[in-house]
C-alpha cells in the first residue's frame, strides 16, 4: 500500500517576513531628550565661559572689549565646524544608521568638552592656549553638527501618525534643559566660591562634569534599535553611496528653504542668551548687573523657553507647521522693535520682560523644527539633509550673532540690535511663505518639492 503522505507531501507554510524590532515610545523620547540635553549642556557651558571666563584667562592682552570679542570669535568656530559635522555624521547616519552615528557624535562632543576642562591658560603656555581652546571648540561643533539631525530623526521616524510635531519637541527640549543645567552649575559655583577661586580652577568643573553625563547618554542610546524608516531603506537596498552628493544634486532647494526657515530662530536665541549675558553684566558699556544676578534672570527666562517648546509641537500638529511658524515669526519681528526699549531700560522689570518674552518666542519657533526639517527630505538623505539645513543656519544665523550684536550695541546702540533681529525675521518669513505645508507628509514618500 502506497504512503500517500510521502508521495504528496503537504507544502510547508511560508514564514512571515520578519519585522524590524521597534523601540518603545518612552525609550525613544528619553534617548532623544537625554542626548540633546547633554550635547546642548556641553555647548552652552562654553558659551557662558566665553563671556565670563575666557576673556580673562585666554585673551588677557588689550582692553576688555577686545578680549571679549576675541573670546566670542572662538565661540563662532563651532558654527563653522557644525556644517562639516553634519556632512560627516550625516553620511554615516544615512549609510550605517541613526543609532551608531548618534553614539559617535555624543563621544566627539564629550571628549572635546572634557578637554577644555583641563586646558592650560595663556599665563601657563602663552598663545598656544587660545589655539588649543579653538581646536576644542571646533570639536564641540563637529559633534553637535551630527547630534541634532540624528536625535530629530530618532524622535520623528518613531512617532505615531499625527504626532510628529509633538514628538519632535523632545530633542528640542534638550536646548532649554542643557542651558538651564549649564548656567545653573555656573550660578552655584559663583555663589559658593570667590572670584579668585572661580577663575583659578572653579570654571573647569562644569566642563569636567560632562564625563558623568556622557556615560548616562551612552547607556541610554546603546539600548536602542534602528528607526523603522531607516530599516525599510536597508531592507529595500535603497541606501545611497554618497548622501551629500545625492542631497545637493536632487534636494538642494530643501536645504536652502530649511536653512532660511531656521535663520531667525538661531539669531533670536543667541541674542537672548550669549549677547544679553555679556551686555547685562558689562559694567562699562552694558547694564552692570552682578554675574550671579543676571544668571538667575536667564534661568527664569529659560523656564519659559522649556514650557513653550512642547506647546509649539502641539500647535504645529493641530494647525500645521507653516501657519504656526508664520505667526511666531511675525511676533519675533515685532519683538525686534521692543528689544531696545526693554533691555535698554536697565530696570529689573524691563530686563525680565525682555528675557521672558524673547525666550517664550524662542520655544515657539524652535519646537517644531525637529519635525519641519526632516519632513523636507526623503529617508535616504534625511539625516544629511536635515543636519545640513540646521547647521548651515547656525553658521549664518548664530556663529557671529553675539559678535555682531555686541559691536552694534557698542557702536550704534541697542535699537540696531533689534533691527538686526527684524532683518533676519523678515528673511525667515519670506522662506516660510513660499514653502509648502509638511505636517501631512508621509516620511516614506517625501518628494524633492519643497515650495507650494
Secondary structure, DSSP 8 states (H G I E B T S, - for coil): ---HHHHT----------------HHHHHHHHHHHHHHHHHHHHHHHHHHHHTHHHHT--SS-HHHHHHHHHHHHHHHHHHHHHHHHHHHHHHHHT-HHHHHHHHHHHHHHHHHHHHT---HHHHTTHHHHHHHHHHHHHHHHHHHHHHHHHHHHHTT--TT-HHHHHHHHHHHHHHHHHHHHHHHHHHHHHS-HHHIIIIIHHHHHHTHHHHHHHHHHHHTT----HHHHHHHHHT---S-HHHHHHHH-HHHHHHHHHHHHHHHHHHHIIIIIHHHHHH-TTTS----HHHHHHHHHHHHHHHHHHHHHHHHHHHHH-HHHHHHHHHHHHHHHHHHHHHHHHT-SHHHHHHHHHHHHHHHHHHHTTHHHHTGGGS-GGGHHHHHHHHHHHHHHHHTTTHHHHHHHHHHHT-HHHHHHHHHHHHHHHHHHHHHB---TT--GGG--S--B-
